[in-house]
Amino acid sequence: MASPRQIPPPPRLTPRWRDLPCLAAVCAHAYAPPRFPRGPIRNALAPVWLIHLGVQHTAGSVLAVGPSTLAVLRPRPLGLRIRGALVGVLGVLVILPAVIVPTAIAATVVGSALAGPTGAGAVAYTVLGAEMAALVWQLAHLLKRAGHGVELRRELAILRRTGPWGEIGGLAGGRDGQATRYLVRQTLAWADEQGLGLAAVAANERLTRAYALGGFHPARPGSPVLLRPAAFPAADLADPLTSGRPVS
């Protein structure tokens, strides 16, 4: 039976590198913390998602249709996981200053125009403080869900003894519901073609309902982990004569 990490993503659903900033902005709006102010301020969270998507895209895990995106994560060797984590940390160190410095300059210029030279510093510090607070708020919101991620990986460790399973997450589609539905249908069809079962933890009630429509069900009563076994095991697809299904 093929290992999940040997299953290539469908080329028709693989985004280009230049698409990632747009997808990061979509994720920033979709996964902002509850009660987070709506509007352009949510774009301050996009650098966090751009780093996240860049690391996953390197591993071939990001799928997209237009502005809609999701990720299918398959098991990788420990060395690759450590390398991905290091790239993520380095990305934070590089991208955050690249965002903060232009913001500080722009805030100083605007502050000088509105409040004069004496008020420019106050305006700049206020804008930077708000930007850093938004980033910390987002990271704290993501860390709150770390326990669900641990339970998901524990469940996957058991399931992968029986066959290939992947982790699906990061489903976000902005306002284009048609593109999101198409992306989900194509991803589920691809997973069934490959005999790949999928597991997920929904970020909110809306996604829980969306996953349920896609055939996901709780791993056990009350569990946040949702499972969707493959429609046909990969071994059956490889040898229909032994699958017990009619052969046309």
N, C-alpha and C positions, 0 to 999 in steps of 0.2 A: 504494500500500500504506500502511495506517495506521501512524502512528508509535506505538511502544509507550507513550509517555507520554499518548497520547490514549485509551488503553484504560481505561475506568473499572473499578474493582474491583466484584465482585458485592455488591450491598447486603445479601444474606442472610448474608454472611460478614464484614461490617464491624462491628467491636465498637463499643460506646458508650464515651465518654470515661471514665465511671465504672467501666468494666471494666478499665482499664489497670493500676491498682494490683495487682489480683489476678493479671493476666497477668505483671506485672513480678516478682512473688514466684515464680511458676512458673518464669520464665526464670532467676531468681537461683539457684534450686535445681538447675535442669537444666544450667546452664553454669558452675557453680562450678568452680574449678581442681581438677585431680586431687588426691586425698588431703586436700581441704579438709574440715574437720570437718562432720559432718552435724548436722541439728537446727536450732533457731531461729537459731543464729548466722549461717546462710546468708541470713537475711532482712536482715542488714546490707548485703548487696549489692543489695537491691531498688532503692534510689534510683538507682543507675547505670542499671539496666534501665528504670526508669520514665522517665528522661530520654530514653533511646534510643527507647523505644516512642512517647513523646509526639511526638518529631520525625518519626518515620516515619508516625505516624497522621495528622499534619498533611498529609503528602504523599499520604495515601490508600493506604498500602502495607501496613498491618497487617490481617491476616485472622484470624478467631478463631471457634471453636465451643466454648462453655462455657469450661473452663480451658485449652483447647489453642489455640496461636497459631503463626503463621508470618508472614513478610513477603515480599512480592513487590515488588522494587525495579525501577522502570523508569527509563530515562535522563531526566534533567531538565536544563534550561539551567544554565549555570555560576552565574548569579546566584542561582537557587534553591538550588543546592548550598551556596554560600557562606552564604546566609541560614540554611539548616538547621544548618550547622556553628556559626554564631554563636549560634543559639538553644540548641544543645546546651551550649556553653561557659557561657552565661548561666544555663542550668538547673542546671549543676553548682554555680555560685557561689551560687545561691539555695537549692537543695534541701539541699546538704550541711550548711550551718549550721543549717537547719531540722531536720535529723536529729541533728546533733552536740550542739546546745545542750540539747534535752530529755533526751538521753542523759546529758549531764554533770550535769544537775540531778537526774535519777533516781538516778544512781550516787552522787552526794553524799549524798542522803537515805538511801539504803540503806546506804552506808558509815558514815554517822553512827549509824544504828541498830545496825549490827553491830559496829563498832570504835570508836564514840565520836567526838567532834569531832576528835581528833588523827589518827584513821585514815581519816576521810572523804576527805581529799584523795588519799591513796594509792590508795584503792579507785576513786575517780573517774578518776585518771590511768591506772590499769590498764585500766579498761573502755574509755576513749577510745583508749588505745594499741592495744588489741585490735581495736577497730572500724576505726581507720585502717589497721592492718596488713591487715585483711580486704579493704578497698577497694583498697589498693595491690597486693595479691596478685591480685585479680581483674583489675585493669587490666594488670598485667604479663602475665597469662595471655592476655588478648585481644591484646596487642601482639605476642606471640610468633607469632600467626597472621597478622600483617600481610602477610607475604610471600605467603601463599596468596591473600589478597585482591587483591594487585597482579597476580598471575597470572590471577586470575579476570577482572579488568577488562580485561586485555590480550586475553584470549580473547574477551570480549564485544565489544570494539571491532572485532574481525575479523568476528564472527558478525553484527553489526548492519548490516554492509554488504549482507547477503543477505536481511534481513527483520527483523521485530520479535522481540527477545529480552529477557527479564527475568531478574533475579537473585533466587533464592529462598533464604531463610535464616531463622535464628531459630526453627526448628521445635522446639517444646516442648509437652508435654502433661500433665505431672504424672503422676498415677496413672490418669487416664481414657483408657485405650487406645482405647476405642470412639470417643470424641469426636475423638481424634487421627486415627484412620483415616478417619473421616467427613470431617474437615477436609481431609486430603490428597487424598482422592478428589474432593471438590468443587472444590478448587483446580486439580487437574490437568484435570478436565473443563472448567472455565472457561477455562483456558489454551488447551486444544484448540479450544474454541468461538471464541476470539479469534485463533487462529493464532499464539499466542505461545509461542516456544521458551523453555525455562528452563535456567539454569545455576546450579550450587551448589558450595560447598565444605563438606563434612561436618565438624562439630566433633569427632566421635569415631567409633569403629568402629560403634557402635550406629546412628548416623545414616547412616553409609555403607551399611549393610545396608538401612535403611529407604528411602533414596533409590533403591537398586538395585531394590527391589520396586516402586517407582513408575516404573520405566523409565529411570532415569538410568544413564549409562555414562561411563567416563573419557574426557576429551577426547583423550587419547593414553596409551599405556602408561606407568604410573608417575605420571601427572599427578594432583594433588589436585582438579582441576576436573572436575566431573561435569556432563554435558549431557543434556537431554531435548528433542529437537526436537518441535515441535507435530505432532499426528497429521495435521491437515489445514491447509495454509496458509490464511491469511485470504483471499487472492485466490480460492482454490478455493471457499471457503465463500460468497463473494460471488457467484460465477458458476459454478454446478455444471456448466453446459453445456460449459465449457472445461476442466474438471478431469480429464477422462478417467475419471470414475467414473460408474457407472450412475445414471440418473435415474429415481426411482420415480414 
